[in-house]
Amino acid sequence: MIETTGIALATFFATIGPLDVAAIFAALTTNSDAAHRRSMAIRGTLIGSAILLLFAFVGEVLLTSFGISLAAFRTAGGILLLLIGIDMVFVRSSGGTSTTDEEEREAASKEDISAFPIGMPLIAGPGAMSATILLMSNTEGDLLLKAIVIGSLLAILLVTFISMLLAGQIQKALGITGMHVIARIFGVLLCALAVQFIFDGIQRSGLIGS
């Protein structure tokens, strides 16, 4: 239980990236008043939460409907998370956890950024979606472990929401260097978890013996 909780919290923190979301949210809402920012933060969090919870509950069914085995998804998802982890360690932007330059320019011209880019792809990005399905599949039907994964997801989503509300204060307190240090730490953890996902996927594929 403790291991599952730790892995889920670290993985969701790394793939959702509350501090990164807060930084981009602050940059895109400089001309908005406090009430509008709060409203967009609430809607963005709800939209992102709905998408990730959908993948948590029906992700495996979707994979099955497309003929994708869990072993294949573990391997592919592990590779995706490994690439994201590497980008975090070297503090590079990637489409897996952040917006592209084109998406940021489009978002800057919009008055309401709650659905795009906050809800998706910042909160519910490819990395977070993959992590959600992978972590839920690793519970192997154990309802308690599933509840722990969902609870960990909701906890990080709450942290993300609070981070958006306190974006300015967090940036001043941590500074650019502090935020990069945190990103690097979780990037290393994510790389290790991603490699484990890849190992598990290859082992369960039957391509090699256990």
N, C-alpha and C positions, 0 to 999 in steps of 0.2 A: 504493500500500500504506500509506504513512505517513498519507495523507489519510483513507483508510478507517478506519484504526486510531484516529486522533484523533476523527473524527466518531462512531464507534461508542462509544468510551469516554465522550465527553462526553454523548452522548444517553442511554446507559444510566445514567450517574451521575445525570443530571437526572431521568429517569423513574422509576428505582428509588429513588433518594434514600437512600443508606446512612445519612447522619446523621439524617434524619427517622425512618427505621426504628428506628435505635438509640435515639432519644429516646422514641418511643412504647413500644418494648420495655422500656426502663428504667422508664417510668411504670406499665406494666401488670404488672411483675414485682417490685415493691417488697417483697412479702411472700413471695417465693420464695427458697429457698436457692441457693447458687452452682451446685450440681450440677443442680438442676432448671432453672435459667436456661440453663445450657450445653446441656442436653438439648433444651429447646424451641428454642434458637437453631439447633442442628444440624438438627432436624426441620423447622423453618420454612424454613430455607435450602434443604434438599433438596426440599421440596414446591414452593416457588417456582421453583427451578431446573428441576424436572421439567415444570412448566406452561409456562415460557418456552421451554425446549428443544423441547417438543412444537409450540408455535407456530412456532418457527424452522424445523423440518423439514417440517411439514405445513400451515403457515399458508396458503401459496399454493394448495394443493390444496383447502382448505376454502373459500377465496374463490371458486375456480372452480366448486366444487360448488353454491354459492349463486348463481352467475351474476354475481358481482361482479368487475369488471375491476380490474387493478392500478392503472390510471389513476384510477379512482373511489376505490380504497382509499388511494392516495397523497394525493389531495385531502382525503378525509375524515380520514385519519390525521394529515395536516398540520394541519388545523383543530383537532383534539383536542390535539395536542402544543402548538400555539400557545396555546390556552387554559390549558394546564398551565404553560407558560412564563410567561405573564402573571401567573398566580397566584403563581409562584415569585418573580418580580420584586417584586411587591407584598406578599410574605410572607402569602398567604392560603391557607387550607386548601381543598383540592378533593378530590372523590371519585376523581379520576384518579390521585393518588399517595398519598393518605392515607385514613384511615377517617373516616366521618361520626360525629357525636356519638352517634347511636343505636348504631352499630357498636362504638364505644368503651365505651359502657355495657354492652353485651352481653358484650364481651370481658372487662371488669373482673370479671364474675361467674363467669368460667370459670377452672378451674385450669390447663388446658392450652390455650395460645393459639398453638401452633405452626402448626396448619393455618389457623385463622382467629383473628385477622386477620393474623398474621405472613406465612405462606406466600402467602395471598391475602386481601385485595387490596394489602397493603403492598408485598411484593416483586413478585408477579405481578399488578400492577394493570392497568387498561385502557390506561394510557399506555405501560407497559413492553411489554405484548403488541403494541400497535400499532407501537411502535418496532422490535420484533424482526422483525415481518413486513416492515416498510418497509425496514429495513437489509438483510435477506436478499434482498428482491426487487431492491434496487439493485445487487447483485453480478452480476445477469444471467447466472447460471450459472457464474461463475468460481469454481472450487473453492478456490483460494487465498484469494480475498476472503471467501468463505463461512466458511472456517476462521478468518480474522481476526475476523470479526463474532462467531462463536461464542466464540473465545478472549477477546475483549473483554467479552462477556457474562459468561463464567465469572470473569474478573478482577474485575468489579464485584460479582458475587455473593460472591466471596471477601472483598472489602472490606466488604461488607454484614455478612457473618458475623462478621468481626473487630470491626466497629463495635459489634455487639450485645454481644459479649463484653466490650468495653472502653467500654460506653456511659457509665458513670459518669465515668470518667477523661476521655473526650472532651468531655462537657458541661462539666466543670470547666475543662479547658484552653482551650476555644474560647469558652465562655460563650454566652449567647443571641445577643448581637450578632455574634459571630464566625460562628455557624452561619447567621445570616440573611445575612451578607455573602457567604458561599459559595453559599447558595441563590440569591441575586440574580445572581451572576456566571454560574452555570450556567443560570439562567432566561433571561438575555439570549441566551446561546449557543443554547439550545433554541428560542427564538422565531425566531432567524435560520434555523436548520435547518428548522423547521416551515414557514416561508414558502417555503423552497427546495423542500420536498416538495410544497407546494401548487402552485407554479409548474410543477414537473415533471409533476404529475398533470394539470393543465390542458393543458399542451403535448402530452402523450402521448395525451390523450383525442381529439385531432383537432378540437376545437371551434375552435381558432385555429391559424393557420399557425405553423411554426417560424421 
